[in-house]
């Protein structure tokens, strides 16, 4: 098959490659410097420092591995089922795009070996030609699959030459309809049949609006499918976790009506969209031939995630009545992010104009939230440390991704997944933040309920709490058992309160409450109705004589003087009580009848115990 020129790629002088990047030795110096600086920056608190340093060193070790040595050609000798073609790859940058394959087939001198990190050339404007010589031994002959394992590439025109003849010509890329791909996979793959003792030449014209990330492999079909299955399982795990968290947060938002869960869902939604596009799973399963999504999903996902991050961080870190400026700034950032997203969707600006702004903008929630999170961590707030750890991971993942995009970090299985790994852990950490906040809200709710049912001075139940406790005691009343309601009014309290002041009076009431609580059983409600009136409920009494004995025990509480602020104060008490079911079965009715009995005791001379009687003369 004769060599055919590609469409509208007219001959033009090749342009020099972009400036070669530095060797790996300065990279290693940079790694050491970053590691030492990070250790100094996070030296306090020590635990946080150790965690962050280890994460940084691990990420940087994987990211800055040195590039492979260059080779003249890739040899397929049957000893390996997968061959990384980067060491044999040469590149030619043609910015105007007016160059043809026919002009390059026999012009190896125009190509140069790529400098810098392995499998990435960074941002390259305009088309790029790749040249890969192949040699096939008898053991290496047969079926192979060429795979460029980076889904966001827009267009790849591939030519396989044997001598001067093109034996295979195919188009690939994310802008092609999915059904037209040579292999319907998430990456750009094409099957090739290679003959023994044949020298081949692979030429590929690559064009994309994003970074030129080019992890190029030749693999036996079994090795290719095994790696594809492994990647699908990994993506299923990572994206499955994210989708489960997304559904969970949406359900919680609807069920609890807590806006923080909705903001968390928005933040996760942006991350899921980016992960689906970057991994190729979105183009393979979700939006397939929706080309607008293929072209806009990266920037749109970044804006959605950034908007959610502004709102989530603001609500999670800001407290009512504090950090008002921080809250307003974060809300303003979210509003501007929304405007940017709307403008981008409506075509107000293109991808190339949006990318530089968005790359900076998405970091703003992090940069604005770090000082507040660190401040709360130093104060011992449990919400602060998860944010600091999550952002340390996010910075690691983002640094690796930025390095790949700029052509300074090798593109390999660890670095290409670094951001996904960091984002997944971040989502789980932020779920912990939601749990802490939910627990805090539950504690606040319990405290509010307790305040609504508790007397603030003595810590005893108030009227509302007494009603609830008495209802519970009556409901649990065993058959042939009595429940006694004792209403107690202090004798001699007013002179103490007037003579020594309200502070002493309040302390005396608290001391009385403590003694009453100490004499009651654990399940017996003890309440202060107000002023110097108290109520004690005693359940499980066998008979009226047991109720009388319990009342006498309450009277003896006041036999010992109270020591208050150096004063020895003596008080008495008049106690009236009613029995359920004999004297009534409703909480309010029993309290009222105990109150009537107490007043009868007051009229009879105070400091006595009286039971409610329906008819005169029946008390005693």
C-alpha positions as CSV (number, residue, x, y, z in Angstrom):
1,X,0.0,0.0,0.0
2,X,1.7,3.3,-1.1
3,X,2.2,6.0,1.4
4,X,-0.6,8.5,1.2
5,X,-0.5,12.0,2.6
6,X,-2.9,13.0,5.2
7,X,-5.7,15.5,4.4
8,X,-4.7,19.2,4.2
9,X,-1.3,18.8,5.8
10,X,0.7,20.7,3.2
11,X,4.5,20.7,3.3
12,X,6.0,23.3,5.7
13,X,9.4,23.7,7.3
14,X,9.5,21.8,10.6
15,X,9.8,23.9,13.7
16,X,12.3,23.3,16.5
17,X,11.1,21.4,19.5
18,X,10.2,23.4,22.7
19,X,13.1,24.2,24.9
20,X,14.5,21.0,26.4
21,X,13.7,20.5,30.0
22,X,16.3,20.0,32.8
23,X,17.7,16.7,33.6
24,X,16.6,14.5,36.4
25,X,19.5,15.5,38.7
26,X,18.2,19.0,39.4
27,X,14.8,17.4,39.9
28,X,16.3,15.2,42.7
29,X,17.8,18.3,44.3
30,X,14.4,20.0,44.1
31,X,12.8,16.9,45.7
32,X,15.3,17.1,48.6
33,X,14.8,20.8,49.0
34,X,11.0,20.5,49.0
35,X,11.1,17.6,51.4
36,X,13.3,19.5,53.9
37,X,11.2,22.7,53.6
38,X,8.0,20.7,54.1
39,X,9.5,19.1,57.2
40,X,10.4,22.5,58.7
41,X,7.0,24.0,57.8
42,X,5.0,21.3,59.5
43,X,7.4,20.6,62.4
44,X,4.6,21.6,64.8
45,X,2.5,19.8,65.8
46,X,4.8,16.8,65.5
47,X,2.2,14.2,64.6
48,X,0.9,16.3,61.7
49,X,4.5,17.0,60.5
50,X,5.3,13.3,60.3
51,X,2.2,12.5,58.4
52,X,2.6,15.3,55.8
53,X,6.3,14.7,55.3
54,X,5.8,11.0,54.6
55,X,3.1,11.7,52.1
56,X,5.2,14.3,50.3
57,X,8.2,12.1,50.2
58,X,6.2,9.1,48.9
59,X,4.5,11.2,46.2
60,X,7.7,12.9,45.1
61,X,9.6,9.6,45.0
62,X,7.0,8.1,42.6
63,X,6.7,11.4,40.6
64,X,10.3,12.2,39.9
65,X,11.7,8.8,38.9
66,X,14.3,9.3,36.2
67,X,13.5,9.0,32.5
68,X,14.3,5.8,30.7
69,X,17.4,5.7,28.5
70,X,17.0,6.4,24.8
71,X,17.1,3.5,22.3
72,X,17.5,3.6,18.5
73,X,14.5,1.4,17.9
74,X,12.1,-0.8,19.8
75,X,12.9,-4.5,19.5
76,X,10.1,-7.0,19.7
77,X,11.9,-10.2,20.4
78,X,9.2,-12.2,22.3
79,X,10.8,-11.9,25.7
80,X,8.3,-9.3,26.9
81,X,4.5,-9.1,26.4
82,X,4.5,-5.3,26.8
83,X,7.1,-2.9,25.4
84,X,7.2,0.8,26.5
85,X,8.0,2.7,23.3
86,X,9.0,6.0,24.9
87,X,12.8,5.2,24.8
88,X,12.6,4.8,21.0
89,X,10.2,7.7,20.4
90,X,11.3,10.8,18.5
91,X,9.2,14.0,18.1
92,X,8.8,16.8,15.6
93,X,6.8,19.9,16.4
94,X,4.9,21.4,13.5
95,X,2.9,24.4,15.0
96,X,1.1,25.4,11.8
97,X,0.0,21.8,11.1
98,X,0.9,22.0,7.4
99,X,3.1,18.9,7.2
100,X,2.5,15.5,5.6
101,X,3.4,12.0,6.5
102,X,4.9,11.5,3.0
103,X,7.4,14.3,3.8
104,X,8.5,12.6,7.1
105,X,8.7,8.9,6.3
106,X,12.3,9.1,5.1
107,X,13.5,12.2,7.0
108,X,14.6,10.9,10.4
109,X,17.0,13.8,10.7
110,X,14.1,16.1,11.3
111,X,13.1,14.4,14.5
112,X,14.7,14.7,17.9
113,X,14.6,12.6,21.0
114,X,12.3,14.2,23.7
115,X,14.1,15.7,26.6
116,X,12.8,15.9,30.2
117,X,10.3,13.6,31.9
118,X,9.2,10.3,30.6
119,X,6.0,10.1,28.5
120,X,5.1,13.7,28.7
121,X,6.0,16.8,26.7
122,X,3.9,19.3,28.6
123,X,1.7,21.8,26.8
124,X,2.5,21.8,23.0
125,X,0.6,24.2,20.8
126,X,-0.2,22.7,17.4
127,X,0.3,19.2,16.0
128,X,3.2,17.0,17.0
129,X,4.6,14.1,15.0
130,X,5.9,11.0,16.6
131,X,8.4,8.6,15.0
132,X,9.0,5.1,16.4
133,X,11.2,2.6,14.6
134,X,10.4,-1.1,15.2
135,X,12.3,-4.3,14.7
136,X,10.5,-7.6,14.9
137,X,12.3,-11.0,15.5
138,X,10.7,-14.3,14.7
139,X,9.7,-14.7,18.4
140,X,8.1,-11.2,18.4
141,X,5.9,-11.7,15.3
142,X,2.2,-11.8,15.5
143,X,-0.6,-9.8,17.0
144,X,0.2,-6.7,19.0
145,X,-1.9,-3.7,20.2
146,X,-0.5,-0.2,20.1
147,X,-2.0,1.8,23.1
148,X,-1.6,5.5,24.0
149,X,-2.7,5.3,27.5
150,X,-4.0,8.9,27.9
151,X,-7.6,9.4,27.2
152,X,-7.9,13.2,26.7
153,X,-5.9,13.4,23.5
154,X,-8.1,15.0,20.8
155,X,-6.8,13.4,17.6
156,X,-4.2,10.8,16.7
157,X,-3.5,9.8,13.0
158,X,-1.4,6.7,13.0
159,X,0.6,5.2,10.1
160,X,2.4,1.9,10.2
161,X,5.1,1.6,7.4
162,X,7.1,-1.4,6.2
163,X,9.7,0.0,3.9
164,X,8.0,2.6,1.8
165,X,4.5,1.1,2.0
166,X,1.8,2.0,4.6
167,X,0.4,-1.3,5.9
168,X,-2.0,0.3,8.4
169,X,-3.5,3.8,8.6
170,X,-6.0,4.7,11.3
171,X,-7.5,7.6,13.1
172,X,-8.0,7.7,16.8
173,X,-8.8,10.3,19.5
174,X,-11.5,11.5,21.9
175,X,-13.1,13.7,19.2
176,X,-14.0,10.7,17.1
177,X,-17.3,9.0,17.6
178,X,-16.8,6.1,19.9
179,X,-18.1,3.6,17.4
180,X,-15.4,4.6,14.9
181,X,-12.5,3.8,17.3
182,X,-10.3,0.9,16.1
183,X,-10.8,-0.7,19.6
184,X,-13.7,0.5,21.7
185,X,-11.6,1.1,24.7
186,X,-11.2,4.0,27.1
187,X,-7.8,4.8,25.6
188,X,-6.5,5.1,22.0
189,X,-5.6,1.6,21.0
190,X,-5.3,-0.2,17.6
191,X,-4.5,-3.8,16.8
192,X,-1.4,-4.4,14.6
193,X,-0.1,-7.6,12.9
194,X,3.7,-7.5,12.7
195,X,5.7,-9.9,10.6
196,X,9.0,-11.5,11.6
197,X,12.3,-10.1,10.4
198,X,10.7,-6.9,9.3
199,X,11.6,-3.3,10.2
200,X,8.6,-1.1,10.7
201,X,8.2,2.6,11.2
202,X,5.4,4.1,13.3
203,X,4.4,7.6,12.4
204,X,1.7,9.4,14.4
205,X,0.3,12.9,14.2
206,X,-1.0,14.0,17.6
207,X,-3.1,17.1,18.3
208,X,-4.8,18.1,21.5
209,X,-5.7,21.3,23.4
210,X,-4.3,19.8,26.7
211,X,-1.0,18.5,27.6
212,X,0.9,16.1,25.4
213,X,1.0,13.1,27.7
214,X,2.2,10.1,25.6
215,X,2.6,6.8,27.5
216,X,2.9,4.6,24.3
217,X,2.9,0.8,24.6
218,X,3.0,-2.2,22.3
219,X,1.4,-5.1,24.1
220,X,0.3,-8.6,23.3
221,X,-3.6,-8.8,23.3
222,X,-3.6,-10.8,26.5
223,X,-1.4,-8.3,28.3
224,X,-3.4,-5.4,26.9
225,X,-6.7,-6.8,28.1
226,X,-5.3,-7.8,31.5
227,X,-4.1,-4.2,32.0
228,X,-7.4,-2.9,30.7
229,X,-9.3,-5.1,33.1
230,X,-7.1,-4.0,36.0
231,X,-7.6,-0.3,35.1
232,X,-11.3,-0.8,34.8
233,X,-11.4,-2.4,38.3
234,X,-9.3,0.4,39.8
235,X,-11.5,3.1,38.1
236,X,-14.6,1.2,39.3
237,X,-13.3,1.3,42.8
238,X,-12.3,4.9,42.8
239,X,-15.3,6.2,40.9
240,X,-17.6,3.8,42.8
241,X,-16.5,5.2,46.1
242,X,-17.0,8.7,44.8
243,X,-20.4,7.9,43.4
244,X,-21.5,6.2,46.7
245,X,-20.4,9.3,48.6
246,X,-22.2,11.5,46.2
247,X,-25.5,9.6,46.5
248,X,-25.1,9.4,50.3
249,X,-24.5,13.1,50.6
250,X,-27.5,13.9,48.4
251,X,-29.8,11.6,50.4
252,X,-28.5,13.2,53.7
253,X,-29.0,16.6,52.2
254,X,-32.6,15.8,51.4
255,X,-33.4,13.9,54.6
256,X,-31.6,16.1,57.1
257,X,-32.1,19.3,55.2
258,X,-28.5,20.2,56.0
259,X,-27.0,22.4,53.3
260,X,-23.5,21.2,54.1
261,X,-24.2,17.8,52.6
262,X,-25.5,19.5,49.4
263,X,-22.3,21.5,49.2
264,X,-20.2,18.4,49.8
265,X,-22.2,16.7,46.9
266,X,-21.4,19.6,44.6
267,X,-17.7,19.3,45.4
268,X,-17.7,15.6,44.9
269,X,-19.6,16.0,41.6
270,X,-16.9,18.1,40.2
271,X,-14.3,15.5,41.2
272,X,-16.3,12.6,39.7
273,X,-16.7,14.5,36.4
274,X,-12.9,15.1,36.2
275,X,-12.1,11.5,37.1
276,X,-14.4,10.1,34.4
277,X,-13.0,12.3,31.7
278,X,-9.3,12.0,32.7
279,X,-9.5,8.2,32.9
280,X,-11.6,7.8,29.7
281,X,-14.4,6.1,31.5
282,X,-16.8,9.0,30.8
283,X,-16.2,8.8,27.0
284,X,-16.4,5.0,27.1
285,X,-19.6,4.6,29.1
286,X,-21.2,7.9,30.2
287,X,-21.4,10.5,27.5
288,X,-19.7,8.5,24.6
289,X,-20.3,10.6,21.4
290,X,-21.2,13.9,23.2
291,X,-18.3,15.8,21.9
292,X,-19.1,19.0,23.7
293,X,-18.6,17.1,27.0
294,X,-15.3,15.7,25.8
295,X,-14.0,19.2,25.1
296,X,-15.4,21.0,28.1
297,X,-15.6,18.5,30.9
298,X,-12.1,19.3,32.4
299,X,-12.7,23.0,32.9
300,X,-16.4,22.5,33.8
301,X,-15.6,19.9,36.4
302,X,-12.9,22.1,37.9
303,X,-15.4,25.0,38.2
304,X,-18.1,22.8,39.7
305,X,-15.7,21.3,42.2
306,X,-14.3,24.8,43.1
307,X,-17.8,26.2,43.7
308,X,-18.6,23.3,46.0
309,X,-15.3,23.7,47.8
310,X,-15.9,27.4,48.4
311,X,-19.3,26.7,50.0
312,X,-18.3,23.5,51.9
313,X,-15.2,25.0,53.4
314,X,-17.0,28.2,54.4
315,X,-19.8,26.4,56.2
316,X,-17.5,23.7,57.8
317,X,-14.9,26.1,59.1
318,X,-16.8,29.3,59.9
319,X,-18.8,29.6,63.1
320,X,-21.8,31.7,63.7
321,X,-20.8,35.1,64.9
322,X,-17.1,34.7,64.0
323,X,-15.0,34.9,60.8
324,X,-17.6,37.0,59.1
325,X,-15.2,38.3,56.5
326,X,-13.9,34.8,55.7
327,X,-17.5,33.6,55.2
328,X,-18.4,36.6,52.9
329,X,-15.2,36.1,50.9
330,X,-15.9,32.4,50.4
331,X,-19.5,33.0,49.4
332,X,-18.3,35.7,46.9
333,X,-15.8,33.2,45.5
334,X,-18.6,30.7,45.0
335,X,-20.8,33.2,43.3
336,X,-18.0,34.2,40.9
337,X,-17.3,30.6,40.2
338,X,-20.9,30.1,39.2
339,X,-20.7,33.1,36.9
340,X,-17.5,31.7,35.3
341,X,-19.2,28.3,34.8
342,X,-22.3,29.8,33.2
343,X,-20.1,32.0,30.9
344,X,-18.1,28.9,29.9
345,X,-21.1,26.8,29.2
346,X,-22.7,29.5,27.1
347,X,-19.6,30.0,25.1
348,X,-18.6,33.4,26.4
349,X,-14.9,32.3,26.3
350,X,-13.2,29.2,24.9
351,X,-11.2,26.4,26.5
352,X,-7.8,28.0,25.8
353,X,-8.9,31.3,27.4
354,X,-10.5,29.6,30.3
355,X,-7.8,27.1,31.2
356,X,-5.2,29.6,32.7
357,X,-7.8,31.4,34.8
358,X,-9.4,28.1,36.0
359,X,-6.1,26.5,36.9
360,X,-5.5,29.4,39.4
361,X,-9.1,29.8,40.5
362,X,-9.5,26.2,41.6
363,X,-6.7,26.7,44.2
364,X,-8.4,29.7,45.8
365,X,-10.7,27.8,48.2
366,X,-7.7,25.9,49.4
367,X,-5.5,28.9,49.9
368,X,-8.2,30.9,51.6
369,X,-9.2,28.0,53.9
370,X,-5.7,26.9,55.0
371,X,-5.1,29.7,57.6
372,X,-8.5,29.1,59.2
373,X,-7.9,25.4,59.3
374,X,-4.4,25.7,60.8
375,X,-5.8,28.2,63.4
376,X,-8.5,25.8,64.5
377,X,-6.0,23.0,64.6
378,X,-3.8,24.9,67.0
379,X,-6.8,25.6,69.2
380,X,-7.5,21.9,69.5
381,X,-10.7,22.0,67.3
382,X,-11.2,18.5,65.9
383,X,-12.5,20.0,62.6
384,X,-9.2,21.7,61.8
385,X,-6.8,18.8,61.5
386,X,-8.8,16.8,58.9
387,X,-8.7,19.8,56.6
388,X,-5.0,20.3,57.0
389,X,-4.3,16.6,56.3
390,X,-6.7,16.6,53.3
391,X,-5.1,19.7,51.8
392,X,-1.6,18.3,52.3
393,X,-2.8,15.3,50.2
394,X,-4.5,17.5,47.7
395,X,-1.3,19.6,47.3
396,X,0.7,16.4,46.7
397,X,-1.7,15.1,44.1
398,X,-2.0,18.5,42.4
399,X,1.7,19.0,42.4
400,X,2.2,15.7,40.6
401,X,-0.6,16.5,38.1
402,X,0.8,20.0,37.4
403,X,4.3,18.4,36.9
404,X,2.8,16.1,34.3
405,X,1.0,18.9,32.6
406,X,4.1,20.9,32.4
407,X,6.3,18.0,31.3
408,X,8.4,17.9,34.4
409,X,7.0,14.8,36.1
410,X,7.1,11.4,34.4
411,X,3.7,10.0,33.3
412,X,3.4,6.5,34.8
413,X,0.8,4.4,36.5
414,X,1.5,6.1,39.9
415,X,1.7,9.7,38.8
416,X,-1.3,9.5,36.4
417,X,-3.4,8.2,39.3
418,X,-1.9,10.4,42.0
419,X,-4.6,13.0,41.8
420,X,-7.4,10.4,41.8
421,X,-5.9,8.7,44.9
422,X,-5.5,12.0,46.7
423,X,-9.0,13.1,45.8
424,X,-10.5,9.8,47.0
425,X,-8.8,10.0,50.3
426,X,-9.8,13.7,50.5
427,X,-13.5,12.8,50.0
428,X,-13.3,10.2,52.8
429,X,-11.6,12.7,55.1
430,X,-14.2,15.3,54.3
431,X,-16.8,12.7,55.1
432,X,-15.2,12.5,58.5
433,X,-15.6,16.3,58.7
434,X,-19.3,15.8,58.0
435,X,-19.5,13.1,60.7
436,X,-17.8,15.4,63.2
437,X,-20.1,18.2,62.4
438,X,-23.2,16.0,62.5
439,X,-22.0,14.8,65.9
440,X,-21.5,18.4,67.1
441,X,-24.9,19.3,65.9
442,X,-26.4,16.3,67.7
443,X,-24.5,17.3,70.9
444,X,-25.8,20.8,70.5
445,X,-29.4,19.5,70.0
446,X,-29.0,17.3,73.1
447,X,-27.8,20.3,75.1
448,X,-30.7,22.4,73.9
449,X,-33.1,19.6,74.8
450,X,-31.4,19.3,78.2
451,X,-31.6,23.1,78.7
452,X,-35.2,23.0,77.8
453,X,-35.8,20.3,80.5
454,X,-33.3,21.4,83.1
455,X,-33.1,24.0,85.8
456,X,-30.0,26.0,85.0
457,X,-29.2,26.9,88.7
458,X,-29.4,23.4,90.2
459,X,-29.1,21.1,87.2
460,X,-32.3,19.3,88.3
461,X,-35.3,18.9,86.0
462,X,-37.6,21.8,85.5
463,X,-41.4,21.6,85.1
464,X,-41.2,20.3,81.5
465,X,-38.6,17.7,82.5
466,X,-40.6,16.7,85.5
467,X,-43.7,16.1,83.4
468,X,-41.7,13.9,81.0
469,X,-40.0,12.0,83.9
470,X,-43.3,11.5,85.8
471,X,-45.0,10.2,82.7
472,X,-42.2,7.7,82.2
473,X,-42.4,6.6,85.9
474,X,-46.1,6.1,85.7
475,X,-45.8,4.2,82.4
476,X,-43.3,1.8,84.0
477,X,-45.3,1.3,87.2
478,X,-45.6,-2.4,88.0
479,X,-48.9,-3.9,89.0
480,X,-49.6,-3.6,92.8
481,X,-46.8,-1.0,93.1
482,X,-47.2,2.6,94.0
483,X,-45.6,5.8,92.7
484,X,-45.2,8.7,95.2
485,X,-44.9,12.4,94.1
486,X,-43.3,14.5,96.9
487,X,-43.5,18.3,96.7
488,X,-41.1,20.0,99.1
489,X,-41.0,23.7,100.1
490,X,-38.1,25.0,102.2
491,X,-38.7,26.6,105.6
492,X,-36.5,29.5,106.5
493,X,-35.0,30.1,103.1
494,X,-36.3,33.7,102.6
495,X,-34.5,35.1,105.7
496,X,-31.2,33.6,104.4
497,X,-31.7,34.9,100.9
498,X,-32.6,38.4,102.2
499,X,-30.0,38.5,104.9
500,X,-27.0,37.1,103.1
501,X,-27.7,38.0,99.5
502,X,-28.9,36.2,96.4
503,X,-25.5,34.6,95.7
504,X,-25.6,32.8,99.0
505,X,-29.3,31.9,98.4
506,X,-28.4,30.4,95.0
507,X,-25.6,28.4,96.5
508,X,-27.9,27.2,99.2
509,X,-30.5,26.0,96.6
510,X,-27.8,24.2,94.7
511,X,-26.6,22.5,97.9
512,X,-30.2,21.4,98.7
513,X,-30.5,20.0,95.2
514,X,-27.4,18.0,95.6
515,X,-28.6,16.4,98.8
516,X,-32.0,15.6,97.4
517,X,-30.3,14.0,94.3
518,X,-28.0,12.0,96.6
519,X,-31.0,10.5,98.5
520,X,-33.0,9.6,95.4
521,X,-32.5,6.4,93.3
522,X,-30.9,6.8,89.9
523,X,-34.2,6.5,88.0
524,X,-36.2,8.7,90.3
525,X,-36.9,12.2,88.8
526,X,-35.9,15.1,91.0
527,X,-37.0,18.6,89.9
528,X,-37.0,22.2,91.0
529,X,-40.3,24.0,90.1
530,X,-39.0,27.4,90.9
531,X,-38.1,29.5,93.9
532,X,-37.5,27.1,96.8
533,X,-40.0,24.3,95.7
534,X,-38.7,20.9,94.8
535,X,-40.4,17.7,93.6
536,X,-39.1,14.1,94.0
537,X,-40.8,11.1,92.3
538,X,-40.3,7.7,93.9
539,X,-41.5,4.6,92.0
540,X,-41.9,0.9,92.9
541,X,-43.2,1.4,96.5
542,X,-44.9,-1.7,97.9
543,X,-47.5,0.2,100.1
544,X,-48.5,3.5,101.7
545,X,-46.3,2.8,104.7
546,X,-43.2,2.6,102.4
547,X,-44.2,6.0,100.9
548,X,-44.5,7.4,104.4
549,X,-41.0,6.1,105.3
550,X,-39.6,7.6,102.1
551,X,-41.1,11.0,103.0
552,X,-39.5,10.9,106.4
553,X,-36.1,10.2,104.8
554,X,-36.6,13.4,102.8
555,X,-37.3,15.3,106.0
556,X,-34.0,14.1,107.5
557,X,-32.1,15.6,104.7
558,X,-32.4,19.0,106.5
559,X,-31.2,17.8,109.9
560,X,-27.6,18.7,109.1
561,X,-26.8,22.4,108.6
562,X,-25.5,23.5,105.2
563,X,-22.0,25.0,105.0
564,X,-22.2,27.8,102.5
565,X,-19.2,30.2,102.0
566,X,-18.2,30.0,105.6
567,X,-21.7,30.2,106.9
568,X,-23.6,27.4,108.7
569,X,-27.2,27.6,107.6
570,X,-30.1,25.6,109.0
571,X,-33.2,25.0,107.0
572,X,-36.3,23.0,107.3
573,X,-38.9,21.6,104.9
574,X,-42.6,21.0,104.6
575,X,-43.4,18.0,102.4
576,X,-46.7,17.0,100.8
577,X,-47.2,13.9,98.7
578,X,-49.7,12.0,96.6
579,X,-49.8,8.4,95.6
580,X,-50.6,6.8,92.3
581,X,-52.9,5.2,91.5
582,X,-54.9,5.9,94.8
583,X,-54.6,9.7,94.6
584,X,-54.6,10.1,90.9
585,X,-53.0,8.8,87.7
586,X,-52.2,11.9,85.7
587,X,-48.9,13.8,86.2
588,X,-50.4,17.2,86.6
589,X,-53.1,15.9,88.9
590,X,-50.6,14.2,91.2
591,X,-48.3,17.3,91.4
592,X,-51.3,19.5,92.2
593,X,-52.5,17.2,95.0
594,X,-49.0,16.9,96.4
595,X,-49.0,20.8,96.4
596,X,-52.3,20.9,98.3
597,X,-50.9,18.5,100.9
598,X,-47.8,20.6,101.3
599,X,-49.9,23.7,101.9
600,X,-51.9,21.8,104.4
601,X,-48.7,21.0,106.2
602,X,-47.7,24.7,106.1
603,X,-51.0,25.7,107.8
604,X,-50.5,23.0,110.4
605,X,-47.2,24.5,111.6
606,X,-44.5,23.7,108.9
607,X,-41.6,21.2,109.0
608,X,-43.9,18.2,108.6
609,X,-44.9,15.5,106.2
610,X,-48.5,15.4,104.8
611,X,-50.3,13.1,102.4
612,X,-53.1,14.4,100.1
613,X,-56.5,13.5,101.4
614,X,-59.8,13.9,99.4
615,X,-61.9,14.7,102.6
616,X,-61.1,16.9,105.6
617,X,-59.6,15.0,108.5
618,X,-58.3,12.2,106.4
619,X,-54.7,13.5,106.3
620,X,-52.1,12.4,108.7
